[in-house]
Amino acid sequence: MSGAGDASFWPSPVYRDLAEELLRMGRRKTNVVPGTQLEASAFAILWVLSDDRPRTLRELSEELDLEQSTVNRQVNAAIKHGYLERFEVEGQISRLIRPTAAGLDAFEHDGMRRADRLIRVFADLAPGSPDTLLHELRAFNDAYERTTARQDEQHAARQHAH
């Protein structure tokens, strides 16, 4: 049986090392920034809503790429803490979700703490630059989304053919 350190199932050691670095980056999602007020999930939801456009639960689920039941739990927790609210719009079946004043304040507070951490990380980034990292990450994410969309289409076509 192959392990992650065994390059036998990777096309090259570089691919294996990239996979390892992506795993390390994924662990940063739950890394708590000192002095923050929001859970990571509340911050992510408020990030999506920071464009001043309320969303339905379904829209949030799609934008966060999470199951609707997961986002529903996260939204309910943020509502309980006073960071979000649901409201009805006449003629629309689904209620919309938007930040409260407390949610906007907490988002700004935590955003400043997170930005400060990134500024410190980028100051220690050598060799390299934030601009180069942004360019490469954006290219990777775009390629990843194109690849998974093609795979999803191929899978759906095979399912439909059966």
N, C-alpha and C positions, 0 to 999 in steps of 0.2 A: 504494500500500500504506500502511495506517495504522500509525503508531507509537504508543507508549504516551502520548507527549505530545500527540498529535493527538486532540482530543475527539470526532472524528467517529463513533467506535464506542461511546462512553460516553453514557449518557442525559443526563449533566450533568457539568460539571467537578468537582463534589463527588465523584461516583462515581469518577472518574479519580484524584483526590487520595486518596480512601480506599484504592483499590487500591494506590497507591504507598506509602502508610503501612503497609499490611498487608505489602507486600514488605519494607519496612524492618524491620518487626517480625520477620518470618520469618528475616532475616539474623542476628538476635540469638541464634537457636538454637545457632549454632556459635561464638558469642563466648565466649572462655575467660575465666572469672573468675580473677584472680590468686590464687595460693595453693591452688587446688583440686587434688584428686588424681584424680578420676574423669573418664573420657571422658563427653561429653554423653549418649551412649546408655546407659552404665552408670548414670548418675544417673537417667535416665528410667525404667529398669527398676526400680531400687531405690525410686523414688518410688511406682510401682505396688505394689510388694511391701511398702511401709512400713505397710500395714494388718495385718501379721502373718499374712496368708493366702497360703500358697504357691500357685503357679499352674502350669498346664501351659504348654508353649510356645505352643500354640494360643490359650489364654486371654490370654497376654501379647501375642501378635500382634494380637488383637482389641482389647485395651484401648489399645495403643499405635498402632493403626491403621496397621500396617506389615505387609509381606509376611512370612510365617512364615520364609522362608529368610533374610531380613534379620535378624529377631529371633534366629534360631538362631545366626548369626555373632556377633551382639552378646553373646548369652548365653555362647557359647563363649569369647569374649575376656574377659568378666568372670570366668568360671570360672578361666581361665588366670591371671588376676591375683589370684585368691583372694577375689573379692567375692561370688560366687554359688556355689551347689552344687545338683546334681541329686540327687534321692533317690527311691527306689521306695516305693510304698504297696501293701501286699498287696491283691490283688483289683482293682487298677487297672492298665490297660495303659500309660498314659502316665506317665512320671516327672514329678515335680513339681520346681519350682525355688523356692529360697528364698535369702535373704541369709545370708552367713556373718557371724561376729562382726566380721571385718575389713571386710566390706561395710557393715555397720551403722555402724561407726566412721567409715569414709570418707564415707558418706552424711550422717551428722551433721556432720562436719567441713565438707564442701562445702556442705551446706544452710545452715550458719551464714555461710559466705562469700557465698553467693548472697543470703541474707536481708539481710546488711549492704549489699550493692550496691543492692538494691531500696529499702532504707531511705534511702540517699543519693539515689537517683533520685527517690523520692517527696518528699524534702525540697526538691528542685529543681523539682518539678512545679508550675508556676504558669502561668495559673490552672488550677485543677483540684484534685482530691483522689483518693486511692486508692479511696475508697468509690464515687465517681462512676465512675471507670474500671472498677472491678469490676462495677458494675451494668450499664454499657454493654457491656463485653466478654462478660459472661454472657448478656445478651439477644442479642447478635450470634451467639455460638456456639450458643445454643439455636435461633435462627431458621435458622442455617446447617444444623444437623443435621436440622431438620424439612424444610427445602427439599431437601436431598440425599436424604433418605429417600423423599420423595414422587417425586423424579426417578428414583431406583432402582426404585421400585415400578412407575412408568409404563413404564420401559424393560423391566423383566421381563415386564410384561403384553403389551407389543408383541412381544417375542421369543416369548412363549408363543402369541400369536395367529398367528404365521407358521408 
